[in-house]
Amino acid sequence: MQIEMLRGAYSNQELSERMGEITERRLARYVAGKAHLQENEFDKIADALSIKQRILAEQWAASLGLCLAGKDPAKSMLKRAFHYWQQHSRIAKRAVPSSPSPMTTIRTKYADRLPRQTPPLYFNSYGSREETPEGRERFARGYEMLVEFVHHHQSQCDVGAQRGISGRRAAQLMRRAACTWARSEGIALLQDNSVPFKNDVKLVKNLYEGLRFFAQPNFDLVVARVNRFK
């Protein structure tokens, strides 16, 4: 709500564009209690609002009735926020990743490049640098499941259940196969953070709708005060 009050003449869409997909997603996940806010993300939010980080931190603290001490209000406020998140977030000890899985990235952006037939690739057995029959077989299993995940849009649990293994184990095999295939194609999957989680897209939309709803009465009060003194 404080950010919504500070955004001034910027529309929700413009603020979203100024922050960028990754920072916007991180902010939404912070509001939802899924992740804590990093200092570089706080800086990007302040830049998107065209105000100094110190002012944003002081306004944030003032809205909560807090008094910040020290020379760096932003770090002080982020430290407070992190401790609060640790104490109250249900997932603080098992934080939800803020980036999509390699399989999701392939399904969203590179599905047209992923062959349905298993390519002549392999990954080695754990701790081994040499090609092994076990490595080739493991890649073939993982790749077959990856094709079902990407092209048939099956969940990792369904993919695993069809083979009598857990969803977690299926995800491990698919992840290794996905990274092996991506390397052969020159795709840096682990550095690609441009694909948002499906649920986060809805979360961001609902976040802005909620901010606009709760902030509008405050905007109306400000306008009324300004008009009264004209």
N, C-alpha and C positions, 0 to 999 in steps of 0.2 A: 504493500500500500504506500510505503514511503517513496519507493521508486516511482510508482504511478503518480504521486503528487509532484515529484521533482521533474518529471519528464516534460512538463510545460507544454509547448506548442507541438511537440512531436506526437505523431499518431502511433498507435500500437505497432502498426506494420513498419513504420520508419524506425522505431526503436528496435524492433526485431532485426531489421536489416543492419542497423548500426552495430548491434551486438554480435551478429553472426550466429549461425546455427549451433555451434558448439557451446559458446558462452550462454546462449539462450537456453539450451538444453540443461546445462549445468545449473543455471539459476532456477529453472523449473524443478529440477531434482532436489535442489536445496530447500525450496519452499515446501516440497512434498516430504521432506525429512529423509530423502534417500541418499543424500551426499552432502558433505560440508563444502563451504565456499573457499576456493583458493585465492591467494592474494592477486595473482595475475588476472583471474576472472573478475575480481572486484575492481581492478584497475580498468578493465575493458568496459564494465558497466558504467563506471564514472566517465570514461571517455565517450561512451555512447550518449550519455546525458549532457555532455559538454560542460561538466563541472569538475572541480579538483577532487581528488580522492579524499583529502582531509575534510572537505565540506560534506561530502556524502557520508563519511564515517560519523562526523559530528551530528548531522541531521538524523542519521539512523539511531545513534545513541540517545539523542534528545527525544525521539519518538517513543523510546522505551523508558524514559525517565532516568537514564544513566549519565554519569559524569565521567568522562574519559581523562585519564592521567597519562603523562608522558609526552614525548616529542612526536610520536608517530601514532595519531589517532586511528588510522586505518588498521595497522597491525594489532593495536590494542583491541579494537572492535572485532576483528576477525578471530582473535584468540578467544575472546568471550564467546563468540558464536560457535567456535569449534568445541569448547568445553560444554556448552549447552547441548550441542548436537550429540556429543558422546554420552551425556547423561540421559537424554530423552529419546534418541532415535532407537527404534526397535531393531535396526539393522546395523548399528554402529560397529559391532564386532564382526559382521559379515557383509561388508559394504557391497552394494550393487554396482557392477561396472558401468562406467559412463559412456563406454564405446560399444558398438555392435560387435558381435562375434564375427570371425572370418567367414563363416558359412552364410550369415545374414548379409554381409557385404557383397558376397558373390551373388546371392540370390537377388539382391536389389540392383546391383550395378553391372555385374559381369555374367549374368545367366546366358546371354546370347553367345558368349565365348566358351562356355563350359561344355565340352563334348559329352554326349550321352554314353559313348563307348569309352571304356577305361583306357587311357593313353599308356604308352610304354614307359611309365615312371615308377619309382619305388622310393620308400624311405627306409633307412637302416633300422636294425634292431637297436634297442636302447644300449648306449655305450659302445656301439660298434660303428666303425667307419667304412666297413666293407659291405658290399651288396650281399644279402642273404635271402634264401627262399622265404624265411619268415617275414622279412621286411617287405618283399614283393607281395606276399599274400596279405599282409596287414594293410598295405596301401590299396590293394584291389578291393578289400572289404570296405575300407573307409571311403574310397571313391564311389563305390556302388551306393553306399548310404548317402553320400553327398549329392549324387545325382537325384535321388528320391527327395531329399530335402529341398534342393534348388528347383528342379523341374516339376516335381509332383506336389510341392508345397506341403510335405508331411512334416510333422513335428519330430524333434529328436527322440521323444519318448516313443512315438509310434514306430519310427524307424528301428529303434532298439528292440522294441517288443516283438517285432516280426522276426527277429533273429535270436530271441531269447537272452538278450543282454539289457542292462539298465540304460536309461536315457543318458546318464552321465558318461558311461563307457562309450555309447554311440557317439556322443559329442566329442570325446577325446579322439576317437578314430577319425571322425569327419574333420576335426580341426587340423590334425596332422596332414591328412590328405589334401585339404584345402590349401594349406600353406605350401605344401610340396608342389601342387599344381600351379599356384600363383607365382612361385619363384621361377618356374619354367616359362611363365608368360611375362615375366618382368613386372608383376603387379605387387606393390608393397601393401599387403592387406593390413598388417599390424599398425601402419602409419595412417590408414584411411579412417578418419573419424567423421566423415561427411554424411554417413547414413544414420539417421536417428532411429531409436527404438520405436516400434509401432505405438506402444502405449505412451511414449514421451510426446509424440506428435499431438495426441489427444490432450495430454497433460498441459502442454504449452498453450493450446487453444483455450482450454478451460481456465487456466491461470489468468490469461488476459481478460477473459469474459468476467471472471470474478473480480479482478482488480478494477475494471471499468465500473462494475455495479457498485462496489463499496466506496470507490473514490468519488463518484459523481456527486453525492451530497456535499462532500467537502469542496469540490470545485464550485458548486452552486453557492455555498457560503462565502467563498472568496470573492466571487463575482458580485454578490450582493453587497459585501463590504466596500468593494471598490466603487460601485455605483453610488453608494450612499455618500461617499466623500467627494464625488464629482460636483 
